[in-house]
Amino acid sequence: MTVRPGGLPVLDADGAAAWAADHSLVDVRSPERYRGEFEPVDPVAGHVPGAVNLFLGEDDLGDVDRIRARYESVPEPAFYCGSGVGAARSALAVTAAGLPTPPVYIGSWSDWAARGREIARGEES
């Protein structure tokens, strides 16, 4: 697989909100950050309303079978994380596992929280 710049589909905050309403917006951060129990970077903790949490950790990145098993049943996912880096990395890992490349909300949680948008906390939004 060859990675080339400019091929990653991206979403902005409005696009992420719309995606969460109609598809699967996946928060790839740790469960604690998703639930709003811990936020080391931004002044507000929580997640985008309507998002689901499917954490993709460093140990998961090289395991194609684990990635495929975790994400192949998620209908039309788009990813976000804290700042966009983890979501882009996760999108690359999913693509390398042979699944369709998901869009990424590139501003991610930092952008969402900075805009003063609605915030969800807990297990489900």
HELIX and SHEET records of a PDB file:
HELIX    1   1 ALA A   13  ASP A   22  1                                  10    
HELIX    2   2 PRO A   31  ARG A   35  1                                   5    
HELIX    3   3 GLU A   58  ASP A   60  5                                   3    
HELIX    4   4 VAL A   64  TYR A   71  1                                   8    
HELIX    5   5 VAL A   85  ALA A   96  1                                  12    
HELIX    6   6 SER A  108  ALA A  114  1                                   7    
SHEET    1   A 2 VAL A  10  LEU A  11  0                                        
SHEET    2   A 2 VAL A 104  TYR A 105  1                                        
SHEET    1   B 3 VAL A  52  ASN A  53  0                                        
SHEET    2   B 3 SER A  24  ASP A  27  1                                        
SHEET    3   B 3 PRO A  77  TYR A  80  1                                        
END                                                                             
